Amino acid sequence: MRALREHAAGQNVIAVVTDSTADEWHRRWERSGGDATQLAIVDCFDFSRGATTETRTNVVSNELVVTELERPLTGEAIRSVCDRFLDGWDESPRGTVVYVESLRDLREDTDRETVEPLLDRFRARTTQDGSGIVAGVPEDTLCDAVAFGDAFAETVGEPAFDSDAPTAVRRLRAIDPTTFGYFRQYWRDAIEILDRVDRSYVQAGQLDTDLSSRTLGATLSALAQLDALAVRADTNGPNRYDCRRYDRERAAELGLAVELLPD
């Protein structure tokens, strides 16, 4: 909430809330000293909380509007509601900040292929000075911060690691600096490939990637040494790594940890 308040001071705000009710979130916003010229809360609730399945909008005041959306969410429903607010603020001299309470909830209700264009649309519509997107990454979902990182200008704060990821990447740098160098430069590309592969093994030529087979192999070797990817066989062929035994969350922790290391 503090990060959102700092980004959104004096701007219009759209808050897409999935872990809180609109009332709970608004109380926290006010207690934190949140200051927005106009505030729109998109309250995404489970059906058990309400008696209707229809989208409802309640104009609370000139400064606050609440729209309810039933879960599970769809990209079209969120886009339609947010576009209405963005259209209404087109002539505003102030920017707009779109706040997503939980990237995990959006991904679990829809899928990655839905969330990516939705975030891209928010980014395209928040180009005015002071505008942007702020998103919460719940505990144990660092992989979402990595998967959707291109939509955001920066990450606020350092992630809290529940594993030995920072120690592991420092150890790899000490014992195998060449493999560490590949990992440091290409870990995001490798993770994106692993997230999209639909078989137990991966080859660069089978996927839409600019990485050479050698570069991809060296980066996957780093993930294996860091205990994020299983080795199937001691060969240099395409079957070396078992992509069905790939730890997405550990891979994300390792990648974020390597970015925190000094040069």
LOLOSE-480001 format. One line per field, with one value per residue (C-alpha): chain; x, y, z; residue number from 1; residue in one letter. Coordinates in pm, 1 decimal, padded with zeros to 6 digits, m for minus. Example, Ala and Ser with C-alpha at 12.3 -4.5 7.8 and 13.67 -1.06 7.14 Angstrom:
<pts>
mol: (A;A)
u: (01230.0;01367.0)
v: (m00450.0;m00106.0)
w: (00780.0;00714.0)
seq: (1;2)
type: (a;s)
</pts>
This chain:
<pts>
mol: (A;A;A;A;A;A;A;A;A;A;A;A;A;A;A;A;A;A;A;A;A;A;A;A;A;A;A;A;A;A;A;A;A;A;A;A;A;A;A;A;A;A;A;A;A;A;A;A;A;A;A;A;A;A;A;A;A;A;A;A;A;A;A;A;A;A;A;A;A;A;A;A;A;A;A;A;A;A;A;A;A;A;A;A;A;A;A;A;A;A;A;A;A;A;A;A;A;A;A;A;A;A;A;A;A;A;A;A;A;A;A;A;A;A;A;A;A;A;A;A;A;A;A;A;A;A;A;A;A;A;A;A;A;A;A;A;A;A;A;A;A;A;A;A;A;A;A;A;A;A;A;A;A;A;A;A;A;A;A;A;A;A;A;A;A;A;A;A;A;A;A;A;A;A;A;A;A;A;A;A;A;A;A;A;A;A;A;A;A;A;A;A;A;A;A;A;A;A;A;A;A;A;A;A;A;A;A;A;A;A;A;A;A;A;A;A;A;A;A;A;A;A;A;A;A;A;A;A;A;A;A;A;A;A;A;A;A;A;A;A;A;A;A;A;A;A;A;A;A;A;A;A;A;A;A;A;A;A;A;A;A;A;A)
u: (00000.0;00289.2;00440.2;00103.3;00048.2;00387.9;00327.0;m00032.6;m00020.6;m00242.7;m00332.4;m00650.7;m00646.0;m00813.4;m00773.4;m00847.9;m00889.6;m00920.1;m00790.9;m00994.2;m01345.6;m01386.8;m01463.2;m01157.8;m00926.4;m01065.8;m01019.9;m00655.0;m00607.5;m00745.4;m00547.4;m00227.2;m00288.8;m00372.2;m00442.9;m00613.2;m00815.3;m01060.9;m01067.4;m01235.9;m01237.4;m01303.9;m01419.9;m01367.9;m01567.4;m01669.5;m02036.8;m02097.4;m02056.4;m02340.9;m02690.3;m02642.8;m02409.8;m02438.1;m02176.9;m02288.5;m02152.5;m02210.6;m02122.2;m02035.2;m01930.7;m01779.1;m01440.0;m01523.0;m01689.6;m01709.5;m01778.6;m01835.0;m01718.1;m01796.1;m01511.9;m01372.1;m01258.9;m01225.6;m00985.8;m01271.4;m01469.1;m01173.8;m01071.9;m01426.4;m01469.7;m01125.6;m01166.5;m01483.6;m01291.3;m00993.4;m01221.7;m01391.0;m01055.9;m00913.4;m00946.0;m00814.3;m00490.3;m00382.1;m00237.0;m00391.4;m00236.2;m00383.1;m00329.5;m00361.0;m00383.6;m00268.2;m00103.0;m00151.0;m00529.0;m00548.6;m00334.5;m00523.1;m00865.8;m00760.3;m00417.5;m00086.1;m00200.0;m00488.7;m00294.2;m00011.1;m00227.8;m00437.0;m00126.9;m00000.8;m00330.0;m00302.9;00052.0;m00055.2;m00328.9;m00115.2;00160.2;00091.4;00339.7;00260.8;00071.1;00162.1;00081.5;00143.9;00089.1;00113.1;00304.8;00177.7;00412.6;00546.6;00457.0;00783.1;00747.7;00461.7;00685.8;00926.9;00668.4;00493.8;00789.7;00796.1;00472.7;00628.6;00889.1;01045.5;01021.7;00979.1;01171.4;01377.5;01206.9;01210.9;01372.0;01254.1;01531.2;01908.2;01882.7;02120.3;02379.8;02342.5;02406.5;02710.7;02845.5;02792.4;02980.2;03274.4;03300.5;03184.0;03206.1;03145.5;02814.3;02724.1;02780.3;02537.7;02280.3;02316.3;02261.8;02001.8;01802.9;01484.0;01496.4;01550.2;01264.3;01028.4;01123.1;01074.5;00738.1;00617.8;00768.4;00505.3;00728.7;00976.3;01276.8;01360.0;01556.2;01619.2;01524.5;01179.8;01084.1;01059.7;01382.5;01693.0;01912.5;02155.0;02150.4;02484.6;02362.6;02038.6;02222.3;02466.5;02182.1;01984.8;02301.7;02311.6;01949.9;02032.9;02336.9;02117.1;01860.3;01579.7;01586.5;01629.6;01890.7;01753.6;02075.7;02444.5;02456.8;02475.8;02168.0;01819.4;01705.3;01959.0;01710.9;01373.2;01143.7;00864.8;01076.6;01127.5;01078.9;00934.1;00935.1;01296.2;01406.3;01240.5;01403.7;01744.1;01700.6;01591.7;01873.8;02136.3;02005.3;02071.6;02437.6;02687.4;02884.7)
v: (00000.0;00233.7;00172.8;00234.4;00554.2;00688.5;00610.2;00731.1;01054.0;01311.1;01075.8;00889.4;00527.2;00206.4;m00067.9;m00425.7;m00607.8;m00985.2;m01067.4;m00796.3;m00659.0;m00305.2;m00181.0;m00352.0;m00221.7;00132.5;00144.6;00041.1;00298.8;00576.9;00464.4;00467.9;00829.8;00737.7;01041.7;01004.6;01264.2;00997.0;00636.8;00343.1;00007.0;m00305.8;m00551.9;m00907.9;m01138.3;m01504.1;m01573.3;m01681.8;m01317.9;m01183.3;m01259.6;m01169.4;m01269.0;m00937.4;m00664.1;m00380.1;m00026.9;00193.8;00563.8;00625.4;00990.2;01221.7;01077.8;00706.3;00447.1;00073.2;m00189.3;m00553.7;m00841.0;m01202.2;m01453.5;m01646.1;m01345.2;m01305.0;m01078.1;m00925.4;m00835.4;m00663.3;m00485.7;m00360.4;m00219.1;m00056.2;00088.9;00267.7;00444.2;00517.5;00655.5;00881.3;01019.6;01075.8;01452.7;01462.8;01659.8;01394.6;01053.4;00719.9;00438.6;00088.9;m00123.5;m00503.7;m00649.6;m00998.5;m01111.3;m01467.8;m01431.4;m01294.2;m01578.6;m01849.5;m01720.1;m01688.3;m01788.6;m01635.3;m01577.1;m01364.3;m01169.8;m01062.5;m00868.3;m00726.8;m00580.2;m00460.5;m00277.2;m00111.8;m00006.4;00136.2;00340.8;00474.9;00659.9;01006.2;01142.1;01001.3;00705.2;00337.7;m00004.4;m00128.2;m00494.2;m00704.0;m01031.9;m01256.3;m01482.6;m01783.7;m01637.0;m01473.6;m01658.4;m01420.1;m01118.9;m01267.7;m01386.9;m01050.0;m00826.8;m00665.3;m00478.0;m00291.2;m00019.0;m00131.1;m00365.4;m00191.9;m00347.8;m00663.5;m01003.5;m01205.2;m01543.8;m01854.9;m02060.6;m02057.7;m01886.4;m01593.7;m01833.4;m02075.1;m01814.1;m01679.5;m02033.7;m02090.7;m01768.2;m01890.5;m02245.5;m02205.1;m01840.5;m01921.8;m02097.7;m01827.3;m01563.9;m01736.2;m01763.5;m01400.0;m01278.5;m01522.2;m01654.0;m01468.9;m01609.8;m01962.4;m01935.8;m01809.7;m02104.1;m02356.3;m02206.6;m02256.7;m02594.9;m02866.2;m03171.0;m03331.3;m03186.9;m02861.1;m02761.7;m02404.7;m02486.4;m02603.2;m02274.1;m01910.0;m01786.3;m01592.9;m01802.8;m02042.3;m02405.8;m02353.2;m02047.8;m02214.0;m02531.1;m02340.1;m02151.1;m02469.9;m02624.9;m02343.7;m02407.7;m02776.7;m02699.8;m02466.7;m02743.6;m02584.3;m02830.5;m03207.2;m03387.6;m03691.0;m03829.3;m03747.7;m03654.2;m03336.8;m03417.9;m03264.1;m03520.2;m03412.7;m03207.7;m03325.4;m03026.2;m03206.5;m03174.6;m02801.2;m02583.1;m02253.4;m02077.3;m02166.7;m02061.3;m01721.9;m01683.1;m01767.1;m01518.2;m01236.2;m01323.3;m01300.4;m00955.9;m00835.2;m00937.9;m00654.8;m00658.1)
w: (00000.0;00075.0;m00268.9;m00434.6;m00237.8;m00343.5;m00710.2;m00717.8;m00517.9;m00689.5;m00977.3;m01064.9;m00946.1;m01064.8;m00803.3;m00914.2;m00581.3;m00550.0;m00199.7;m00022.0;m00035.9;m00166.7;00185.7;00337.6;00069.7;00084.2;00462.5;00426.6;00151.0;00371.9;00678.8;00473.0;00375.8;00017.1;m00197.7;m00536.6;m00723.8;m00839.3;m00719.9;m00895.5;m00717.7;m00923.5;m00656.5;m00786.0;m00560.1;m00538.6;m00605.3;m00245.1;m00138.6;m00350.5;m00470.6;m00833.6;m01113.3;m01294.2;m01296.8;m01072.4;m01039.9;m00738.0;m00751.0;m00386.7;m00433.0;m00690.8;m00596.3;m00550.3;m00775.7;m00700.2;m00968.1;m00873.3;m01093.7;m01017.8;m01013.6;m01187.2;m01384.0;m01757.5;m01937.9;m02134.3;m01820.8;m01651.6;m01971.9;m02033.8;m01682.8;m01670.2;m02020.5;m01906.4;m01631.5;m01854.6;m02126.7;m01874.4;m01760.2;m02109.2;m02075.3;m01719.6;m01671.4;m01423.4;m01496.0;m01401.9;m01199.7;m01238.5;m00926.8;m00946.2;m00597.4;m00698.8;m01022.4;m00899.5;m00880.5;m01235.0;m01368.3;m01178.2;m01282.4;m01645.9;m01781.1;m01876.0;m02235.4;m02102.5;m01839.7;m02072.5;m02322.1;m02036.7;m01870.0;m02208.7;m02257.2;m01917.2;m02000.7;m02337.7;m02170.8;m01885.9;m02073.4;m01931.1;m01677.9;m01335.0;m01480.2;m01471.9;m01332.8;m00979.0;m00892.4;m00579.1;m00583.6;m00301.5;m00109.8;m00303.1;m00644.7;m00747.0;m01077.3;m01162.4;m01099.6;m01353.9;m01607.1;m01630.2;m01550.9;m01896.1;m01817.4;m01526.2;m01517.2;m01190.3;m00894.2;m00558.9;m00274.1;m00262.4;m00261.2;00059.8;m00006.1;00177.1;00017.7;m00021.7;m00362.2;m00283.6;m00138.0;m00429.8;m00700.7;m00515.5;m00490.2;m00863.8;m00941.6;m00733.7;m00867.2;m01229.4;m01340.1;m01707.3;m01645.8;m01394.4;m01663.8;m01897.7;m01620.4;m01519.6;m01874.6;m02007.8;m01711.3;m01808.5;m02161.8;m02029.2;m01781.7;m02051.1;m02272.3;m01991.1;m01902.8;m02260.1;m02347.0;m02386.1;m02372.2;m02135.3;m02316.8;m02488.9;m02797.8;m02905.7;m03264.1;m03160.7;m02998.9;m03098.2;m02941.4;m03041.7;m02813.5;m02975.3;m02866.9;m02692.2;m02498.0;m02398.6;m02297.1;m02075.9;m01907.0;m01848.3;m01707.0;m01451.8;m01352.7;m01308.9;m01092.4;m00887.8;m00828.4;m01029.5;m01321.3;m01318.8;m01528.4;m01711.8;m01859.5;m01859.7;m02227.7;m02432.6;m02638.2;m02625.9;m02367.2;m02105.7;m01896.8;m01772.1;m01809.5;m01627.5;m01314.2;m01325.5;m01015.8;m01148.0;m00812.2;m00732.2;m01081.2;m01028.9;m00686.3;m00833.4;m01115.8;m00887.3;m00648.5;m00922.8;m01019.9;m00664.6;m00675.2;m00723.5;m01048.8)
seq: (1;2;3;4;5;6;7;8;9;10;11;12;13;14;15;16;17;18;19;20;21;22;23;24;25;26;27;28;29;30;31;32;33;34;35;36;37;38;39;40;41;42;43;44;45;46;47;48;49;50;51;52;53;54;55;56;57;58;59;60;61;62;63;64;65;66;67;68;69;70;71;72;73;74;75;76;77;78;79;80;81;82;83;84;85;86;87;88;89;90;91;92;93;94;95;96;97;98;99;100;101;102;103;104;105;106;107;108;109;110;111;112;113;114;115;116;117;118;119;120;121;122;123;124;125;126;127;128;129;130;131;132;133;134;135;136;137;138;139;140;141;142;143;144;145;146;147;148;149;150;151;152;153;154;155;156;157;158;159;160;161;162;163;164;165;166;167;168;169;170;171;172;173;174;175;176;177;178;179;180;181;182;183;184;185;186;187;188;189;190;191;192;193;194;195;196;197;198;199;200;201;202;203;204;205;206;207;208;209;210;211;212;213;214;215;216;217;218;219;220;221;222;223;224;225;226;227;228;229;230;231;232;233;234;235;236;237;238;239;240;241;242;243;244;245;246;247;248;249;250;251;252;253;254;255;256;257;258;259;260;261;262;263)
type: (m;r;a;l;r;e;h;a;a;g;q;n;v;i;a;v;v;t;d;s;t;a;d;e;w;h;r;r;w;e;r;s;g;g;d;a;t;q;l;a;i;v;d;c;f;d;f;s;r;g;a;t;t;e;t;r;t;n;v;v;s;n;e;l;v;v;t;e;l;e;r;p;l;t;g;e;a;i;r;s;v;c;d;r;f;l;d;g;w;d;e;s;p;r;g;t;v;v;y;v;e;s;l;r;d;l;r;e;d;t;d;r;e;t;v;e;p;l;l;d;r;f;r;a;r;t;t;q;d;g;s;g;i;v;a;g;v;p;e;d;t;l;c;d;a;v;a;f;g;d;a;f;a;e;t;v;g;e;p;a;f;d;s;d;a;p;t;a;v;r;r;l;r;a;i;d;p;t;t;f;g;y;f;r;q;y;w;r;d;a;i;e;i;l;d;r;v;d;r;s;y;v;q;a;g;q;l;d;t;d;l;s;s;r;t;l;g;a;t;l;s;a;l;a;q;l;d;a;l;a;v;r;a;d;t;n;g;p;n;r;y;d;c;r;r;y;d;r;e;r;a;a;e;l;g;l;a;v;e;l;l;p;d)
</pts>
